Amino acid sequence: MRFSHSPEVWRGFPALVSGVLATDGITPDTAVADRLAPFHDMARARLAESAEGEFPETQAWRRAFSAMGLKPTQYRCASESLLRRFRKEGALPSIHPLIDLCNAVSLAYAVPIAVFDVAHVADFLEVRPATGTETYTTFAGAEEHPEPGEIVFADASGTAHARRWTNRQAATSAIRDTTSSALIVAEALHDSARGDIESVITALADELAAIWSTGAKSAILSADQRAFEY
């Protein structure tokens, strides 16, 4: 398997830093609430000082969405959406221990984190402009075709595993109770992205080891290192 961003993405967003982590041995019957509490506390502390829309991490993604021709308050990056819900409701619903972990770390560091069941990804995953022929499946089971030029996570079969870059993942490779192997992708565009993404990947790797006793292969991708083999 290979994960990468296309040359078009790097040309358009040269400040991008992406942390990628591949892991296996995932099970659905693990209690993680105590492990997540420190990350939730980090998010609460930041939100007590300012709203998520004022975070530099969020503002960088809003600029990127505007550059893609999207209204940033209509199509929010995943971390902004999570932080907004967390600020209003004080908690997030539990979905699956791996998703809960990734959501908690996303809240703490205010960066979008996607997690894919690699059993449902064909050969590779590339973040690239859509051709318009890709197929995206919603969680309600409807099929959509991304607009040409829209940034998607696409595999060898032409399946779009996420639309509008970090806005919305597909049902196709969503984590489920049968998931054992996963690919986790964190992305950032703000000034301190490199250090923050390194912290995110370290936190995720430490928690995976503590919760599932599993190792992980990881990499930090940038304009100088653009692909991850796993």
PASEBA-1860 file (N, C-alpha, C; in nm, 3 decimals):
! residues 230
1> MRFSHSPE> 0.084/-0.119/0.000/0.000/0.000/0.000/0.088/0.125/0.000 ~ 0.033/0.230/-0.060/0.107/0.355/-0.070/0.011/0.470/-0.043 ~ 0.058/0.567/0.035/-0.019/0.689/0.057/0.064/0.807/0.008 ~ -0.002/0.900/-0.062/0.071/1.017/-0.112/-0.026/1.129/-0.144 ~ 0.029/1.248/-0.166/-0.045/1.361/-0.219/0.007/1.386/-0.361 ~ -0.080/1.430/-0.447/-0.041/1.452/-0.587/0.045/1.578/-0.600 ~ 0.121/1.588/-0.709/0.199/1.710/-0.733/0.112/1.836/-0.733 ~ -0.013/1.824/-0.782/-0.101/1.941/-0.785/-0.131/1.992/-0.644
9> VWRGFPAL> -0.148/1.900/-0.550/-0.174/1.940/-0.412/-0.052/2.009/-0.352 ~ 0.066/1.953/-0.377/0.187/2.016/-0.323/0.211/2.153/-0.385 ~ 0.182/2.168/-0.514/0.201/2.299/-0.578/0.103/2.402/-0.519 ~ -0.019/2.360/-0.496/-0.119/2.452/-0.445/-0.105/2.483/-0.297 ~ -0.048/2.387/-0.222/-0.041/2.402/-0.076/0.096/2.359/-0.025 ~ 0.201/2.434/-0.059/0.337/2.392/-0.025/0.365/2.390/0.125 ~ 0.281/2.455/0.206/0.302/2.455/0.352/0.248/2.329/0.418 ~ 0.184/2.243/0.342/0.123/2.123/0.397/0.226/2.033/0.466
17> VSGVLATD> 0.187/1.983/0.583/0.262/1.878/0.652/0.163/1.769/0.689 ~ 0.198/1.646/0.660/0.107/1.535/0.686/0.178/1.427/0.767 ~ 0.112/1.381/0.871/0.163/1.269/0.949/0.081/1.145/0.915 ~ 0.147/1.035/0.888/0.079/0.913/0.844/0.125/0.797/0.933 ~ 0.029/0.714/0.969/0.059/0.603/1.060/-0.024/0.482/1.019 ~ 0.042/0.368/1.003/-0.025/0.243/0.967/-0.014/0.147/1.085 ~ -0.127/0.085/1.120/-0.127/-0.003/1.236/-0.218/-0.122/1.212 ~ -0.199/-0.227/1.290/-0.290/-0.342/1.284/-0.315/-0.392/1.425
25> GITPDTAV> -0.388/-0.501/1.436/-0.421/-0.553/1.568/-0.532/-0.478/1.639 ~ -0.610/-0.400/1.562/-0.718/-0.322/1.620/-0.837/-0.413/1.652 ~ -0.896/-0.391/1.770/-1.017/-0.464/1.810/-1.119/-0.363/1.861 ~ -1.249/-0.399/1.856/-1.353/-0.303/1.894/-1.395/-0.307/2.041 ~ -1.342/-0.402/2.115/-1.393/-0.426/2.250/-1.298/-0.376/2.358 ~ -1.242/-0.257/2.337/-1.144/-0.201/2.428/-1.197/-0.073/2.491 ~ -1.184/-0.059/2.621/-1.227/0.063/2.690/-1.117/0.168/2.680 ~ -1.151/0.286/2.632/-1.050/0.389/2.610/-1.081/0.521/2.680
33> ADRLAPFH> -1.193/0.531/2.749/-1.237/0.659/2.805/-1.130/0.726/2.891 ~ -1.064/0.648/2.976/-0.962/0.706/3.064/-0.843/0.758/2.985 ~ -0.811/0.692/2.874/-0.698/0.735/2.792/-0.730/0.864/2.717 ~ -0.856/0.888/2.689/-0.896/1.004/2.610/-0.910/1.131/2.693 ~ -0.932/1.116/2.822/-0.961/1.231/2.908/-0.855/1.342/2.899 ~ -0.724/1.310/2.901/-0.625/1.419/2.892/-0.635/1.499/2.761 ~ -0.668/1.433/2.651/-0.683/1.504/2.524/-0.806/1.594/2.527 ~ -0.914/1.546/2.586/-1.034/1.629/2.600/-1.004/1.751/2.688
41> DMARARLA> -0.926/1.730/2.791/-0.891/1.843/2.879/-0.807/1.946/2.804 ~ -0.719/1.902/2.718/-0.640/1.996/2.637/-0.731/2.081/2.550 ~ -0.829/2.017/2.488/-0.922/2.089/2.402/-1.005/2.188/2.482 ~ -1.053/2.146/2.599/-1.135/2.236/2.682/-1.054/2.359/2.723 ~ -0.927/2.339/2.755/-0.843/2.451/2.797/-0.827/2.554/2.685 ~ -0.807/2.507/2.564/-0.794/2.599/2.451/-0.926/2.669/2.421 ~ -1.034/2.594/2.424/-1.164/2.652/2.393/-1.209/2.751/2.500 ~ -1.157/2.738/2.621/-1.189/2.835/2.726/-1.127/2.971/2.697
49> ESAEGEFP> -1.021/2.972/2.615/-0.952/3.096/2.582/-1.005/3.160/2.454 ~ -1.045/3.077/2.357/-1.097/3.131/2.230/-1.176/3.023/2.158 ~ -1.264/3.065/2.068/-1.343/2.970/1.990/-1.255/2.906/1.885 ~ -1.297/2.788/1.839/-1.218/2.710/1.743/-1.189/2.786/1.613 ~ -1.280/2.876/1.574/-1.259/2.951/1.451/-1.144/3.048/1.457 ~ -1.098/3.078/1.578/-0.986/3.170/1.595/-0.852/3.098/1.605 ~ -0.854/2.967/1.614/-0.729/2.891/1.622/-0.650/2.908/1.491 ~ -0.518/2.924/1.498/-0.439/2.933/1.374/-0.452/2.809/1.287
57> ETQAWRRA> -0.469/2.692/1.349/-0.485/2.569/1.272/-0.612/2.576/1.186 ~ -0.720/2.624/1.248/-0.847/2.636/1.178/-0.841/2.743/1.071 ~ -0.781/2.855/1.102/-0.774/2.964/1.006/-0.696/2.924/0.882 ~ -0.591/2.844/0.900/-0.514/2.796/0.784/-0.601/2.709/0.695 ~ -0.683/2.620/0.754/-0.771/2.538/0.673/-0.882/2.621/0.607 ~ -0.930/2.723/0.676/-1.031/2.808/0.614/-0.975/2.878/0.490 ~ -0.851/2.922/0.498/-0.788/2.983/0.381/-0.775/2.882/0.268 ~ -0.740/2.758/0.303/-0.727/2.654/0.200/-0.862/2.625/0.135
65> FSAMGLKP> -0.968/2.617/0.214/-1.100/2.592/0.158/-1.143/2.706/0.069 ~ -1.112/2.829/0.108/-1.144/2.944/0.023/-1.068/2.936/-0.109 ~ -0.942/2.893/-0.102/-0.861/2.879/-0.223/-0.916/2.771/-0.315 ~ -0.987/2.672/-0.256/-1.049/2.566/-0.336/-1.186/2.606/-0.388 ~ -1.228/2.731/-0.359/-1.358/2.778/-0.406/-1.474/2.736/-0.319 ~ -1.444/2.694/-0.194/-1.548/2.650/-0.101/-1.569/2.755/0.007 ~ -1.693/2.773/0.049/-1.724/2.863/0.159/-1.682/2.795/0.288 ~ -1.581/2.848/0.360/-1.523/2.775/0.473/-1.616/2.758/0.592
73> TQYRCASE> -1.720/2.840/0.604/-1.813/2.819/0.715/-1.929/2.728/0.674 ~ -1.933/2.691/0.546/-2.031/2.592/0.501/-1.969/2.453/0.498 ~ -1.844/2.448/0.451/-1.769/2.322/0.448/-1.649/2.338/0.541 ~ -1.662/2.286/0.661/-1.558/2.299/0.762/-1.465/2.177/0.759 ~ -1.338/2.199/0.789/-1.249/2.083/0.802/-1.295/2.001/0.922 ~ -1.255/1.874/0.925/-1.306/1.781/1.025/-1.275/1.825/1.167 ~ -1.156/1.879/1.191/-1.120/1.919/1.327/-1.203/2.037/1.374 ~ -1.230/2.132/1.286/-1.315/2.245/1.326/-1.455/2.196/1.361
81> SLLRRFRK> -1.509/2.105/1.281/-1.643/2.053/1.308/-1.647/1.981/1.443 ~ -1.544/1.901/1.472/-1.539/1.830/1.599/-1.530/1.927/1.716 ~ -1.442/2.026/1.703/-1.424/2.124/1.810/-1.552/2.204/1.833 ~ -1.620/2.238/1.726/-1.745/2.313/1.737/-1.849/2.233/1.814 ~ -1.861/2.106/1.780/-1.957/2.020/1.850/-1.916/2.000/1.996 ~ -1.787/1.980/2.018/-1.737/1.958/2.153/-1.760/2.081/2.241 ~ -1.739/2.199/2.184/-1.761/2.324/2.259/-1.908/2.339/2.297 ~ -1.997/2.304/2.207/-2.140/2.321/2.231/-2.198/2.214/2.324
89> EGALPSIH> -2.150/2.088/2.308/-2.211/1.976/2.380/-2.127/1.926/2.497 ~ -2.000/1.964/2.500/-1.914/1.923/2.610/-1.858/1.784/2.599 ~ -1.894/1.710/2.494/-1.847/1.573/2.475/-1.874/1.531/2.331 ~ -1.816/1.418/2.292/-1.844/1.358/2.162/-1.900/1.218/2.184 ~ -1.987/1.173/2.096/-2.041/1.037/2.112/-1.931/0.933/2.087 ~ -1.941/0.821/2.155/-1.848/0.711/2.133/-1.893/0.631/2.012 ~ -1.799/0.605/1.920/-1.832/0.535/1.795/-1.759/0.401/1.788 ~ -1.629/0.404/1.803/-1.541/0.287/1.800/-1.414/0.334/1.871
97> PLIDLCNA> -1.348/0.250/1.950/-1.232/0.299/2.026/-1.125/0.366/1.941 ~ -1.100/0.319/1.819/-0.999/0.383/1.736/-1.047/0.520/1.688 ~ -1.172/0.529/1.647/-1.227/0.658/1.606/-1.229/0.754/1.724 ~ -1.270/0.704/1.839/-1.275/0.789/1.959/-1.136/0.844/1.991 ~ -1.033/0.760/1.977/-0.896/0.804/2.001/-0.856/0.912/1.902 ~ -0.878/0.886/1.775/-0.837/0.984/1.673/-0.914/1.116/1.688 ~ -1.041/1.108/1.723/-1.119/1.230/1.747/-1.065/1.308/1.865 ~ -1.027/1.238/1.971/-0.974/1.305/2.090/-0.843/1.377/2.060
105> VSLAYAVP> -0.755/1.311/1.987/-0.627/1.372/1.951/-0.650/1.490/1.855 ~ -0.746/1.474/1.764/-0.781/1.583/1.674/-0.829/1.705/1.752 ~ -0.913/1.683/1.852/-0.959/1.793/1.938/-0.842/1.862/2.007 ~ -0.752/1.782/2.063/-0.642/1.836/2.143/-0.547/1.922/2.061 ~ -0.522/1.880/1.937/-0.424/1.950/1.854/-0.489/2.034/1.744 ~ -0.621/2.030/1.733/-0.696/2.111/1.637/-0.653/2.086/1.492 ~ -0.620/1.960/1.461/-0.587/1.924/1.324/-0.677/1.809/1.279 ~ -0.719/1.808/1.154/-0.804/1.698/1.105/-0.727/1.567/1.098
113> IAVFDVAH> -0.790/1.461/1.145/-0.731/1.327/1.141/-0.832/1.233/1.076 ~ -0.789/1.169/0.968/-0.872/1.070/0.900/-0.820/0.931/0.932 ~ -0.911/0.834/0.944/-0.868/0.697/0.971/-0.947/0.604/0.880 ~ -0.874/0.518/0.809/-0.932/0.433/0.705/-0.907/0.285/0.736 ~ -1.007/0.202/0.709/-0.993/0.058/0.713/-0.927/0.017/0.582 ~ -0.800/-0.024/0.587/-0.725/-0.048/0.464/-0.774/-0.171/0.388 ~ -0.853/-0.256/0.453/-0.910/-0.371/0.382/-1.006/-0.327/0.273 ~ -1.050/-0.201/0.279/-1.146/-0.150/0.182/-1.087/-0.041/0.093
121> VADFLEVR> -0.954/-0.038/0.087/-0.883/0.055/-0.001/-0.811/-0.027/-0.108 ~ -0.826/0.011/-0.233/-0.765/-0.064/-0.343/-0.626/-0.010/-0.377 ~ -0.525/-0.085/-0.340/-0.385/-0.065/-0.382/-0.315/0.057/-0.324 ~ -0.376/0.175/-0.331/-0.311/0.297/-0.282/-0.416/0.400/-0.247 ~ -0.372/0.504/-0.179/-0.459/0.616/-0.146/-0.384/0.744/-0.180 ~ -0.442/0.824/-0.268/-0.378/0.948/-0.312/-0.472/1.065/-0.290 ~ -0.419/1.172/-0.232/-0.495/1.296/-0.216/-0.469/1.377/-0.342 ~ -0.574/1.399/-0.421/-0.555/1.461/-0.553/-0.683/1.529/-0.599
129> PATGTETY> -0.672/1.615/-0.702/-0.794/1.671/-0.760/-0.876/1.562/-0.827 ~ -1.006/1.568/-0.808/-1.096/1.469/-0.868/-1.109/1.492/-1.017 ~ -1.134/1.384/-1.090/-1.164/1.395/-1.232/-1.314/1.412/-1.255 ~ -1.392/1.380/-1.154/-1.537/1.383/-1.166/-1.598/1.247/-1.191 ~ -1.513/1.147/-1.213/-1.563/1.010/-1.239/-1.559/0.923/-1.114 ~ -1.498/0.971/-1.007/-1.486/0.892/-0.884/-1.625/0.870/-0.821 ~ -1.635/0.762/-0.745/-1.758/0.730/-0.674/-1.736/0.745/-0.525 ~ -1.823/0.821/-0.462/-1.818/0.844/-0.317/-1.948/0.793/-0.257
137> TTFAGAEE> -1.939/0.714/-0.152/-2.058/0.658/-0.087/-2.079/0.722/0.048 ~ -2.196/0.781/0.069/-2.228/0.845/0.196/-2.262/0.739/0.301 ~ -2.272/0.782/0.427/-2.308/0.689/0.533/-2.454/0.648/0.524 ~ -2.532/0.720/0.445/-2.671/0.682/0.423/-2.683/0.585/0.305 ~ -2.570/0.556/0.238/-2.570/0.461/0.127/-2.586/0.522/-0.010 ~ -2.598/0.655/-0.018/-2.612/0.722/-0.148/-2.476/0.734/-0.216 ~ -2.477/0.730/-0.349/-2.354/0.748/-0.425/-2.347/0.888/-0.483 ~ -2.231/0.948/-0.473/-2.206/1.082/-0.525/-2.084/1.078/-0.615
145> HPEPGEIV> -2.073/1.180/-0.699/-1.954/1.197/-0.782/-1.895/1.334/-0.751 ~ -1.774/1.339/-0.695/-1.713/1.467/-0.664/-1.701/1.556/-0.788 ~ -1.701/1.686/-0.766/-1.685/1.780/-0.875/-1.543/1.771/-0.931 ~ -1.525/1.784/-1.062/-1.390/1.786/-1.117/-1.306/1.896/-1.051 ~ -1.187/1.861/-1.009/-1.098/1.956/-0.943/-1.109/1.956/-0.792 ~ -1.217/1.902/-0.738/-1.233/1.891/-0.593/-1.127/1.796/-0.538 ~ -1.065/1.829/-0.427/-0.962/1.743/-0.371/-1.026/1.626/-0.296 ~ -0.985/1.506/-0.334/-1.040/1.384/-0.277/-0.927/1.290/-0.235
153> FADASGTA> -0.960/1.192/-0.152/-0.872/1.078/-0.123/-0.919/0.966/-0.215 ~ -0.842/0.931/-0.316/-0.885/0.833/-0.415/-0.793/0.712/-0.417 ~ -0.852/0.595/-0.449/-0.771/0.474/-0.460/-0.766/0.427/-0.606 ~ -0.707/0.310/-0.628/-0.684/0.260/-0.763/-0.813/0.228/-0.836 ~ -0.921/0.203/-0.764/-1.048/0.168/-0.827/-1.132/0.290/-0.865 ~ -1.083/0.408/-0.831/-1.162/0.528/-0.856/-1.262/0.559/-0.747 ~ -1.247/0.494/-0.634/-1.331/0.523/-0.518/-1.277/0.644/-0.445 ~ -1.364/0.738/-0.413/-1.327/0.854/-0.332/-1.357/0.821/-0.186
161> HARRWTNR> -1.253/0.818/-0.104/-1.269/0.783/0.037/-1.290/0.907/0.125 ~ -1.277/1.025/0.067/-1.309/1.150/0.136/-1.337/1.255/0.030 ~ -1.428/1.344/0.060/-1.459/1.456/-0.029/-1.413/1.587/0.035 ~ -1.388/1.685/-0.052/-1.348/1.819/-0.009/-1.231/1.810/0.091 ~ -1.134/1.729/0.054/-1.010/1.710/0.129/-1.037/1.663/0.271 ~ -1.039/1.754/0.368/-1.055/1.713/0.508/-1.196/1.738/0.560 ~ -1.292/1.751/0.470/-1.428/1.786/0.512/-1.512/1.665/0.548 ~ -1.511/1.561/0.463/-1.609/1.453/0.484/-1.556/1.320/0.432
169> QAATSAIR> -1.547/1.221/0.521/-1.504/1.087/0.480/-1.621/1.005/0.427 ~ -1.587/0.901/0.352/-1.688/0.812/0.294/-1.716/0.695/0.388 ~ -1.828/0.627/0.360/-1.863/0.508/0.436/-1.778/0.387/0.394 ~ -1.726/0.390/0.272/-1.660/0.273/0.214/-1.551/0.215/0.303 ~ -1.462/0.300/0.352/-1.349/0.253/0.433/-1.360/0.298/0.577 ~ -1.481/0.326/0.623/-1.501/0.366/0.761/-1.461/0.254/0.857 ~ -1.410/0.290/0.972/-1.374/0.192/1.074/-1.500/0.126/1.127 ~ -1.494/-0.006/1.139/-1.609/-0.083/1.187/-1.559/-0.192/1.281
177> DTTSSALI> -1.652/-0.269/1.338/-1.612/-0.371/1.436/-1.520/-0.477/1.376 ~ -1.524/-0.495/1.245/-1.440/-0.596/1.180/-1.302/-0.543/1.142 ~ -1.278/-0.414/1.161/-1.150/-0.355/1.124/-1.036/-0.411/1.209 ~ -0.928/-0.449/1.142/-0.809/-0.491/1.215/-0.687/-0.407/1.177 ~ -0.683/-0.358/1.053/-0.571/-0.276/1.006/-0.621/-0.140/0.961 ~ -0.549/-0.036/0.998/-0.596/0.099/0.968/-0.482/0.190/0.925 ~ -0.518/0.289/0.845/-0.426/0.396/0.808/-0.480/0.526/0.867 ~ -0.396/0.596/0.941/-0.434/0.722/1.006/-0.356/0.835/0.939
185> VAEALHDS> -0.427/0.941/0.901/-0.365/1.054/0.831/-0.402/1.183/0.904 ~ -0.302/1.258/0.947/-0.322/1.390/1.007/-0.257/1.494/0.916 ~ -0.325/1.607/0.894/-0.274/1.708/0.802/-0.289/1.847/0.862 ~ -0.192/1.933/0.833/-0.196/2.069/0.885/-0.127/2.164/0.789 ~ -0.166/2.291/0.798/-0.114/2.393/0.707/-0.062/2.518/0.780 ~ -0.079/2.524/0.913/-0.044/2.645/0.987/0.108/2.654/1.007 ~ 0.155/2.766/1.063/0.298/2.793/1.070/0.376/2.689/1.150 ~ 0.319/2.639/1.258/0.390/2.541/1.342/0.347/2.398/1.310
193> ARGDIESV> 0.303/2.376/1.187/0.247/2.245/1.150/0.345/2.131/1.171 ~ 0.470/2.150/1.137/0.566/2.040/1.147/0.575/1.986/1.290 ~ 0.598/2.074/1.384/0.610/2.030/1.523/0.481/1.973/1.576 ~ 0.368/2.033/1.539/0.240/1.984/1.589/0.205/1.848/1.531 ~ 0.232/1.827/1.404/0.204/1.697/1.344/0.295/1.590/1.403 ~ 0.419/1.624/1.431/0.508/1.528/1.497/0.451/1.490/1.634 ~ 0.396/1.587/1.707/0.336/1.559/1.838/0.212/1.470/1.824 ~ 0.133/1.496/1.721/0.013/1.415/1.696/0.050/1.270/1.670
201> ITALADEL> 0.147/1.247/1.583/0.186/1.111/1.548/0.247/1.039/1.668 ~ 0.326/1.111/1.746/0.383/1.051/1.867/0.273/1.012/1.965 ~ 0.175/1.101/1.984/0.064/1.073/2.075/-0.015/0.952/2.028 ~ -0.046/0.947/1.900/-0.122/0.834/1.847/-0.045/0.703/1.861 ~ 0.082/0.704/1.828/0.163/0.583/1.838/0.170/0.534/1.983 ~ 0.187/0.627/2.078/0.193/0.590/2.219/0.061/0.529/2.265 ~ -0.051/0.589/2.222/-0.181/0.538/2.265/-0.214/0.404/2.200 ~ -0.177/0.385/2.075/-0.198/0.256/2.011/-0.123/0.145/2.084
209> AAIWSTGA> 0.000/0.177/2.125/0.080/0.078/2.198/0.018/0.049/2.335 ~ -0.033/0.153/2.401/-0.089/0.135/2.535/-0.224/0.064/2.531 ~ -0.306/0.094/2.430/-0.442/0.041/2.425/-0.446/-0.098/2.362 ~ -0.376/-0.114/2.249/-0.385/-0.241/2.176/-0.254/-0.321/2.176 ~ -0.151/-0.267/2.239/-0.020/-0.334/2.242/0.029/-0.364/2.101 ~ 0.004/-0.270/2.012/0.043/-0.288/1.873/0.143/-0.181/1.830 ~ 0.234/-0.221/1.744/0.328/-0.124/1.689/0.268/-0.053/1.571 ~ 0.337/0.047/1.522/0.287/0.124/1.409/0.405/0.175/1.326
217> KSAILSAD> 0.385/0.178/1.197/0.482/0.239/1.108/0.433/0.380/1.077 ~ 0.521/0.478/1.083/0.476/0.615/1.063/0.577/0.696/0.983 ~ 0.533/0.810/0.935/0.620/0.902/0.861/0.559/1.040/0.866 ~ 0.644/1.139/0.851/0.600/1.278/0.836/0.626/1.317/0.691 ~ 0.520/1.353/0.620/0.531/1.388/0.479/0.529/1.539/0.462 ~ 0.610/1.585/0.369/0.614/1.727/0.333/0.658/1.735/0.188 ~ 0.684/1.855/0.141/0.725/1.872/0.002/0.855/1.797/-0.028 ~ 0.935/1.769/0.076/1.061/1.698/0.057/1.046/1.547/0.064
225> QRAFEY> 0.943/1.498/0.131/0.915/1.354/0.138/0.766/1.336/0.119 ~ 0.726/1.289/0.001/0.587/1.299/-0.040/0.507/1.170/-0.036 ~ 0.569/1.058/-0.005/0.496/0.931/-0.011/0.532/0.844/0.109 ~ 0.437/0.756/0.144/0.451/0.664/0.255/0.415/0.525/0.208 ~ 0.506/0.432/0.219/0.481/0.293/0.182/0.453/0.214/0.308 ~ 0.347/0.133/0.305/0.312/0.056/0.425/0.253/-0.077/0.386
END
